[in-house]
Amino acid sequence: MDADRFAAVLRTLIARPSRRAALRLLSGLGLAGLLGRTRAKKRHKKRKCAKAGQRTHKKRKKCCKGLVEDPSRRCTQPASPQCVPGACPATGCGDLSDGCGGTLRCGCPANQICLRRGVCRSCTVTCTGTPAQCGVTLRTAIQGGGTVYVCPGRYQGGFVLTDAVTVIGAGDGTDAARNTILDGNAAGRVLTINAGAGTVELERLQISGGNSEGVSGIDHGGTTLRLRECTVSGNTSVDSSGGGILVETGSTLEMTRCTVRDNRATSQTGIGTGGGIYAAGPTTLTDCLIEANHAANSGGGLFVIGGTTTLRGTTQVRANAAPAGGGIAVAAGTNAAGTLVIAETCRVTENMAGEGLGGGVRRSAGTVTLQGANPSPIVVNNCHENCVGTVPKCAAIPVSC
């Protein structure tokens, strides 16, 4: 287009009365489509949305995606749906998640117990009479060997095992309505495992109330005894050793997540050793608590006199007392001396013995190994001393009296 033609078109556009008339003129020049598209872009320009915390209005008529409008026309996050706790499954038991951060405590039907794997199992033995009558029923059942499932109740001992057997109870607490209690009734030993009995496994039981001139809780003279989630408490050996448990020479004890509490080994003739456990054979305690036991002579919590005793996991020997070796005493027997090995994650603490006699650990023979750092954090805050005898890595302080 030359200059004269352009000037003529410009004058014509200025003279046109409307935009529509101007577009008709430009259509002959091929420019109308370009102007129309530009107009369309302006017409479809994206409108803004109201963000969280903003109110909707004429320019922001809607909330942005994912937001909702509250009664004050302010945009906000939608409320989370309310969590509805689940119910106990028909076949499950134990402490289960409710799906909302809480815990469901699911039980079993009558005459069934909850196993560790969270399923219910019918009882082999149910306590429906007196403790003595229930004890007779249990005594008969365990003589047959195999696996015996025992419903809650108080079962009066003593019990003698001559063959391999597994006994599984409802729990190791003190309430006989919810737990399985083997009770010595302060009239004798609760449980005896004879030589040649084979492997005996006890699970979720309380062994208590033993009182005898000799071992009163468990006298283990068999091959291997495994206790899992059991409590041995309130047993008293009169003028003897092993208030809670006695492991004889050649026998093996394995305990996992168990408690040995408030047992006593008394003395009239100078014996009284091992208020909680007297170990003359290999003994392993994993994640166990040995607490508040008392010996009239030595080894309030543990008396190690033969084999190797190993403390693993988070095992604690706490608040035990004896004139010597308030927590643990390691000594020599007729044929051998004891060996004690303690993992760095375990603790021997708050135990008490006479001054100069080892509130935490007393080694009069044998060996003691404290694993981990030097000085060790394992034996601390005992009274009067943490260790007496040669105990490498044992910290001199802190002590607590």
JOMO-V13228 format. One line per field, one symbol per residue. ss: DSSP state (@ for helix, = for strand, . for the rest). A space follows every 50 residues. Layout:
# JOMO-V13228
ss->???
This chain:
# JOMO-V13228
ss->..@@@@@@@@@@@@@...@@@@@@@@@....@@@@@@@@@@@@......= ....=.......=...===....====..............=.====... ..====.....===....====..=.....@@@@@@@@@@@@...===== ..====..===...====...........====.......===......= ===..===..==.....===...=====..===..==.......===... .=====..===..==.......=...===...====..===..=====.. .===...=====...===..====...===.=....=.====....===. .=........===...====........==..=...==............ .
